[in-house]
Amino acid sequence: MAMAAEEIERLVKEALPDSQVVIVDLAGDGDHYAARITSEAFRGKSRVQQHQMVYAALQGNMGGALHALKLETLAPK
């Protein structure tokens, strides 16, 4: 069962309301995505902490409905 890019974006924006989210389906199968997420909430956090915030936003779908997600997380300039 694949996960739609729109659902990933919705979940991230629910958890990080100020975020800008760009998602690319890498394989065209709905299972392998790249996401670039920019949020003020990432400021001062390590890359690991930023990625943990995104995984938490996905509410357990990582590894299930969502097989692979290449993350790029940024704080706004």
The first five atom37 places (N, CA, C, CB, O) and aatype in JSON, in Angstrom:
{
  "aatype": [12, 0, 12, 0, 0, 6, 6, 9, 6, 1, 10, 19, 11, 6, 0, 10, 14, 3, 15, 5, 19, 19, 9, 19, 3, 10, 0, 7, 3, 7, 3, 8, 18, 0, 0, 1, 9, 16, 15, 6, 0, 13, 1, 7, 11, 15, 1, 19, 5, 5, 8, 5, 12, 19, 18, 0, 0, 10, 5, 7, 2, 12, 7, 7, 0, 10, 8, 0, 10, 11, 10, 6, 16, 10, 0, 14, 11],
  "atom_mask": [
    [1, 1, 1, 1, 1],
    [1, 1, 1, 1, 1],
    [1, 1, 1, 1, 1],
    [1, 1, 1, 1, 1],
    [1, 1, 1, 1, 1],
    [1, 1, 1, 1, 1],
    [1, 1, 1, 1, 1],
    [1, 1, 1, 1, 1],
    [1, 1, 1, 1, 1],
    [1, 1, 1, 1, 1],
    [1, 1, 1, 1, 1],
    [1, 1, 1, 1, 1],
    [1, 1, 1, 1, 1],
    [1, 1, 1, 1, 1],
    [1, 1, 1, 1, 1],
    [1, 1, 1, 1, 1],
    [1, 1, 1, 1, 1],
    [1, 1, 1, 1, 1],
    [1, 1, 1, 1, 1],
    [1, 1, 1, 1, 1],
    [1, 1, 1, 1, 1],
    [1, 1, 1, 1, 1],
    [1, 1, 1, 1, 1],
    [1, 1, 1, 1, 1],
    [1, 1, 1, 1, 1],
    [1, 1, 1, 1, 1],
    [1, 1, 1, 1, 1],
    [1, 1, 1, 0, 1],
    [1, 1, 1, 1, 1],
    [1, 1, 1, 0, 1],
    [1, 1, 1, 1, 1],
    [1, 1, 1, 1, 1],
    [1, 1, 1, 1, 1],
    [1, 1, 1, 1, 1],
    [1, 1, 1, 1, 1],
    [1, 1, 1, 1, 1],
    [1, 1, 1, 1, 1],
    [1, 1, 1, 1, 1],
    [1, 1, 1, 1, 1],
    [1, 1, 1, 1, 1],
    [1, 1, 1, 1, 1],
    [1, 1, 1, 1, 1],
    [1, 1, 1, 1, 1],
    [1, 1, 1, 0, 1],
    [1, 1, 1, 1, 1],
    [1, 1, 1, 1, 1],
    [1, 1, 1, 1, 1],
    [1, 1, 1, 1, 1],
    [1, 1, 1, 1, 1],
    [1, 1, 1, 1, 1],
    [1, 1, 1, 1, 1],
    [1, 1, 1, 1, 1],
    [1, 1, 1, 1, 1],
    [1, 1, 1, 1, 1],
    [1, 1, 1, 1, 1],
    [1, 1, 1, 1, 1],
    [1, 1, 1, 1, 1],
    [1, 1, 1, 1, 1],
    [1, 1, 1, 1, 1],
    [1, 1, 1, 0, 1],
    [1, 1, 1, 1, 1],
    [1, 1, 1, 1, 1],
    [1, 1, 1, 0, 1],
    [1, 1, 1, 0, 1],
    [1, 1, 1, 1, 1],
    [1, 1, 1, 1, 1],
    [1, 1, 1, 1, 1],
    [1, 1, 1, 1, 1],
    [1, 1, 1, 1, 1],
    [1, 1, 1, 1, 1],
    [1, 1, 1, 1, 1],
    [1, 1, 1, 1, 1],
    [1, 1, 1, 1, 1],
    [1, 1, 1, 1, 1],
    [1, 1, 1, 1, 1],
    [1, 1, 1, 1, 1],
    [1, 1, 1, 1, 1]
  ],
  "atom_positions": [
    [[0.85, -1.17, 0.0], [0.0, 0.0, 0.0], [0.9, 1.24, 0.0], [-0.97, -0.01, 1.23], [1.69, 1.45, 0.93]],
    [[0.78, 2.04, -1.03], [1.61, 3.24, -1.18], [0.97, 4.43, -0.46], [1.8, 3.58, -2.67], [-0.2, 4.4, -0.08]],
    [[1.77, 5.46, -0.28], [1.31, 6.69, 0.37], [1.43, 7.85, -0.62], [2.13, 6.98, 1.68], [2.48, 8.03, -1.23]],
    [[0.38, 8.61, -0.78], [0.38, 9.74, -1.72], [1.24, 10.88, -1.2], [-1.05, 10.23, -1.97], [1.31, 11.12, 0.01]],
    [[1.89, 11.58, -2.12], [2.72, 12.74, -1.76], [1.89, 13.78, -1.01], [3.33, 13.36, -3.02], [2.4, 14.42, -0.09]],
    [[0.65, 13.94, -1.38], [-0.23, 14.92, -0.73], [-0.46, 14.56, 0.74], [-1.57, 15.0, -1.45], [-0.58, 15.45, 1.58]],
    [[-0.51, 13.27, 1.04], [-0.7, 12.83, 2.42], [0.56, 13.1, 3.24], [-1.05, 11.32, 2.46], [0.47, 13.51, 4.4]],
    [[1.72, 12.88, 2.66], [2.97, 13.19, 3.35], [3.01, 14.68, 3.67], [4.2, 12.78, 2.48], [3.32, 15.08, 4.79]],
    [[2.7, 15.5, 2.67], [2.71, 16.95, 2.87], [1.71, 17.36, 3.95], [2.39, 17.68, 1.55], [2.03, 18.2, 4.8]],
    [[0.52, 16.79, 3.93], [-0.5, 17.13, 4.93], [-0.02, 16.81, 6.34], [-1.82, 16.37, 4.63], [-0.15, 17.64, 7.24]],
    [[0.54, 15.63, 6.53], [1.0, 15.23, 7.85], [2.14, 16.13, 8.35], [1.47, 13.78, 7.82], [2.16, 16.52, 9.52]],
    [[3.07, 16.45, 7.46], [4.18, 17.33, 7.86], [3.66, 18.71, 8.22], [5.22, 17.44, 6.72], [4.08, 19.29, 9.23]],
    [[2.74, 19.24, 7.42], [2.22, 20.59, 7.69], [1.34, 20.62, 8.95], [1.41, 21.09, 6.49], [1.25, 21.66, 9.61]],
    [[0.71, 19.51, 9.29], [-0.03, 19.45, 10.55], [0.93, 19.59, 11.73], [-0.82, 18.12, 10.65], [0.64, 20.3, 12.69]],
    [[2.05, 18.9, 11.65], [3.02, 18.91, 12.75], [3.89, 20.15, 12.75], [3.89, 17.67, 12.68], [4.3, 20.63, 13.81]],
    [[4.19, 20.68, 11.58], [5.05, 21.86, 11.42], [4.31, 22.88, 10.55], [6.44, 21.48, 10.79], [4.59, 22.99, 9.36]],
    [[3.36, 23.61, 11.14], [2.46, 24.46, 10.35], [3.15, 25.51, 9.47], [1.53, 25.15, 11.27], [2.6, 25.9, 8.44]],
    [[4.34, 25.96, 9.87], [5.02, 26.98, 9.07], [5.85, 26.39, 7.94], [5.91, 27.81, 9.96], [6.49, 27.13, 7.2]],
    [[5.85, 25.07, 7.8], [6.78, 24.42, 6.88], [6.43, 24.65, 5.42], [6.81, 22.94, 7.16], [5.27, 24.81, 5.03]],
    [[7.49, 24.66, 4.63], [7.38, 24.63, 3.18], [7.83, 23.23, 2.79], [8.25, 25.77, 2.46], [8.92, 22.8, 3.18]],
    [[7.01, 22.52, 2.03], [7.28, 21.12, 1.73], [7.28, 20.92, 0.21], [6.22, 20.2, 2.4], [6.33, 21.29, -0.48]],
    [[8.37, 20.34, -0.29], [8.46, 19.97, -1.7], [8.75, 18.47, -1.75], [9.59, 20.8, -2.46], [9.73, 18.0, -1.18]],
    [[7.88, 17.74, -2.43], [8.01, 16.28, -2.48], [8.14, 15.83, -3.94], [6.8, 15.58, -1.79], [7.4, 16.29, -4.81]],
    [[9.08, 14.92, -4.18], [9.29, 14.35, -5.5], [9.17, 12.83, -5.39], [10.68, 14.77, -6.1], [9.81, 12.21, -4.54]],
    [[8.36, 12.23, -6.25], [8.24, 10.77, -6.3], [9.42, 10.26, -7.14], [6.84, 10.32, -6.92], [9.45, 10.46, -8.36]],
    [[10.36, 9.62, -6.5], [11.61, 9.23, -7.15], [11.46, 8.07, -8.14], [12.62, 8.86, -6.11], [12.19, 8.0, -9.13]],
    [[10.54, 7.17, -7.88], [10.42, 5.97, -8.71], [9.08, 5.87, -9.43], [10.62, 4.74, -7.85], [8.87, 4.96, -10.23]],
    [[8.17, 6.81, -9.17], [6.85, 6.76, -9.79], [5.95, 5.69, -9.22], [0.0, 0.0, 0.0], [4.93, 5.35, -9.82]],
    [[6.33, 5.16, -8.05], [5.56, 4.06, -7.47], [4.83, 4.42, -6.19], [6.46, 2.9, -7.21], [4.14, 3.58, -5.6]],
    [[4.97, 5.68, -5.74], [4.31, 6.09, -4.5], [4.95, 5.52, -3.25], [0.0, 0.0, 0.0], [4.39, 5.64, -2.16]],
    [[6.11, 4.91, -3.37], [6.81, 4.33, -2.23], [8.17, 4.96, -1.97], [6.98, 2.85, -2.44], [8.71, 4.82, -0.87]],
    [[8.72, 5.64, -2.95], [10.08, 6.2, -2.84], [10.04, 7.69, -3.15], [11.06, 5.46, -3.81], [9.87, 8.1, -4.3]],
    [[10.19, 8.49, -2.11], [10.08, 9.94, -2.26], [11.35, 10.64, -1.78], [8.88, 10.46, -1.49], [12.13, 10.1, -1.0]],
    [[11.52, 11.85, -2.28], [12.48, 12.8, -1.72], [11.65, 13.98, -1.23], [13.59, 13.24, -2.78], [10.71, 14.4, -1.9]],
    [[12.0, 14.5, -0.07], [11.27, 15.64, 0.48], [12.26, 16.7, 0.96], [10.34, 15.2, 1.65], [13.24, 16.4, 1.63]],
    [[11.97, 17.93, 0.58], [12.73, 19.08, 1.09], [11.77, 19.86, 1.96], [13.34, 19.97, -0.09], [10.75, 20.38, 1.48]],
    [[12.1, 19.95, 3.24], [11.2, 20.58, 4.21], [11.95, 21.71, 4.9], [10.66, 19.55, 5.26], [13.02, 21.51, 5.47]],
    [[11.36, 22.9, 4.82], [11.94, 24.07, 5.46], [10.99, 24.52, 6.57], [12.18, 25.23, 4.43], [9.79, 24.7, 6.33]],
    [[11.52, 24.69, 7.78], [10.69, 25.11, 8.92], [11.56, 25.81, 9.96], [9.96, 23.89, 9.54], [12.7, 25.41, 10.2]],
    [[11.02, 26.82, 10.55], [11.69, 27.53, 11.64], [11.9, 26.59, 12.82], [10.88, 28.77, 12.07], [12.83, 26.77, 13.61]],
    [[11.04, 25.59, 12.96], [11.15, 24.63, 14.07], [12.47, 23.87, 14.03], [9.98, 23.64, 14.03], [12.89, 23.32, 15.05]],
    [[13.13, 23.82, 12.89], [14.4, 23.11, 12.76], [15.59, 23.92, 13.27], [14.63, 22.73, 11.31], [16.67, 23.37, 13.5]],
    [[15.41, 25.22, 13.44], [16.52, 26.08, 13.83], [17.11, 25.62, 15.17], [16.07, 27.55, 13.93], [16.39, 25.41, 16.14]],
    [[18.44, 25.47, 15.19], [19.14, 25.08, 16.41], [19.12, 23.58, 16.7], [0.0, 0.0, 0.0], [19.73, 23.13, 17.67]],
    [[18.44, 22.82, 15.86], [18.36, 21.37, 16.04], [19.4, 20.69, 15.15], [16.93, 20.84, 15.72], [19.74, 21.19, 14.08]],
    [[19.89, 19.55, 15.61], [20.81, 18.76, 14.77], [20.03, 18.16, 13.61], [21.52, 17.65, 15.61], [18.8, 18.1, 13.64]],
    [[20.76, 17.7, 12.6], [20.11, 17.05, 11.45], [19.32, 15.83, 11.92], [21.16, 16.64, 10.39], [18.21, 15.6, 11.43]],
    [[19.86, 15.06, 12.85], [19.16, 13.88, 13.37], [17.85, 14.31, 14.04], [20.05, 13.1, 14.37], [16.81, 13.69, 13.82]],
    [[17.9, 15.35, 14.86], [16.69, 15.83, 15.54], [15.65, 16.32, 14.52], [17.04, 16.96, 16.52], [14.45, 16.07, 14.69]],
    [[16.1, 17.01, 13.48], [15.19, 17.49, 12.44], [14.49, 16.32, 11.76], [15.95, 18.34, 11.4], [13.28, 16.34, 11.55]],
    [[15.27, 15.3, 11.41], [14.68, 14.14, 10.74], [13.73, 13.38, 11.68], [15.79, 13.2, 10.25], [12.7, 12.87, 11.23]],
    [[14.07, 13.31, 12.96], [13.17, 12.68, 13.92], [11.84, 13.42, 14.0], [13.83, 12.63, 15.31], [10.79, 12.8, 14.16]],
    [[11.88, 14.74, 13.9], [10.65, 15.54, 13.91], [9.77, 15.19, 12.71], [10.99, 17.05, 13.9], [8.55, 15.08, 12.84]],
    [[10.4, 15.01, 11.55], [9.63, 14.65, 10.35], [9.07, 13.24, 10.49], [10.52, 14.75, 9.09], [7.9, 13.01, 10.18]],
    [[9.88, 12.29, 10.96], [9.39, 10.92, 11.14], [8.23, 10.89, 12.13], [10.53, 10.0, 11.63], [7.27, 10.14, 11.93]],
    [[8.3, 11.68, 13.19], [7.2, 11.75, 14.16], [5.95, 12.29, 13.48], [7.59, 12.64, 15.36], [4.84, 11.83, 13.75]],
    [[6.12, 13.27, 12.6], [4.98, 13.86, 11.89], [4.29, 12.83, 11.0], [5.43, 15.06, 11.05], [3.09, 12.91, 10.76]],
    [[5.05, 11.85, 10.52], [4.5, 10.83, 9.63], [3.71, 9.76, 10.36], [5.61, 10.18, 8.84], [3.17, 8.84, 9.74]],
    [[3.64, 9.85, 11.67], [2.77, 9.04, 12.51], [2.89, 7.54, 12.26], [1.34, 9.46, 12.3], [1.89, 6.84, 12.13]],
    [[4.12, 7.05, 12.2], [4.33, 5.61, 12.08], [4.21, 5.05, 10.67], [0.0, 0.0, 0.0], [4.31, 3.84, 10.49]],
    [[3.99, 5.89, 9.68], [3.86, 5.4, 8.31], [5.2, 5.06, 7.66], [3.15, 6.42, 7.47], [5.24, 4.32, 6.67]],
    [[6.29, 5.59, 8.21], [7.61, 5.3, 7.65], [7.92, 3.82, 7.86], [8.71, 6.2, 8.31], [7.82, 3.31, 8.97]],
    [[8.29, 3.15, 6.78], [8.57, 1.72, 6.86], [7.34, 0.87, 6.62], [0.0, 0.0, 0.0], [7.44, -0.35, 6.47]],
    [[6.18, 1.49, 6.58], [4.94, 0.78, 6.29], [4.4, 1.25, 4.95], [0.0, 0.0, 0.0], [4.86, 0.81, 3.89]],
    [[3.42, 2.16, 5.01], [2.85, 2.71, 3.78], [3.88, 3.51, 3.0], [1.64, 3.6, 4.12], [3.78, 3.63, 1.78]],
    [[4.85, 4.04, 3.69], [5.92, 4.82, 3.06], [7.22, 4.05, 3.2], [6.04, 6.25, 3.7], [7.77, 3.92, 4.29]],
    [[7.71, 3.54, 2.08], [8.88, 2.66, 2.11], [10.2, 3.43, 2.24], [8.92, 1.81, 0.87], [11.06, 3.04, 3.03]],
    [[10.37, 4.52, 1.47], [11.64, 5.24, 1.47], [11.4, 6.74, 1.33], [12.55, 4.74, 0.33], [10.6, 7.18, 0.51]],
    [[12.1, 7.5, 2.15], [11.98, 8.96, 2.11], [13.36, 9.57, 2.28], [11.0, 9.48, 3.2], [13.96, 9.48, 3.36]],
    [[13.86, 10.19, 1.24], [15.13, 10.89, 1.29], [14.82, 12.31, 1.77], [15.88, 10.89, -0.12], [14.1, 13.06, 1.11]],
    [[15.36, 12.66, 2.93], [15.02, 13.95, 3.55], [16.12, 14.98, 3.4], [14.72, 13.75, 5.0], [17.31, 14.69, 3.53]],
    [[15.69, 16.2, 3.14], [16.54, 17.39, 3.25], [15.75, 18.35, 4.12], [16.92, 18.02, 1.82], [14.67, 18.8, 3.74]],
    [[16.28, 18.68, 5.29], [15.59, 19.58, 6.2], [16.43, 20.84, 6.39], [15.32, 18.89, 7.57], [17.65, 20.78, 6.49]],
    [[15.74, 21.98, 6.43], [16.4, 23.27, 6.51], [15.63, 24.22, 7.4], [16.57, 23.87, 5.12], [14.4, 24.14, 7.5]],
    [[16.34, 25.13, 8.04], [15.72, 26.28, 8.71], [15.74, 27.42, 7.68], [16.47, 26.67, 10.07], [16.68, 27.5, 6.89]],
    [[14.73, 28.29, 7.68], [14.72, 29.4, 6.73], [15.94, 30.3, 6.92], [13.43, 30.21, 6.88], [16.48, 30.43, 8.02]],
    [[16.36, 30.92, 5.83], [17.5, 31.86, 5.9], [17.06, 33.2, 6.39], [18.17, 32.01, 4.54], [17.88, 34.11, 6.51]]
  ]
}
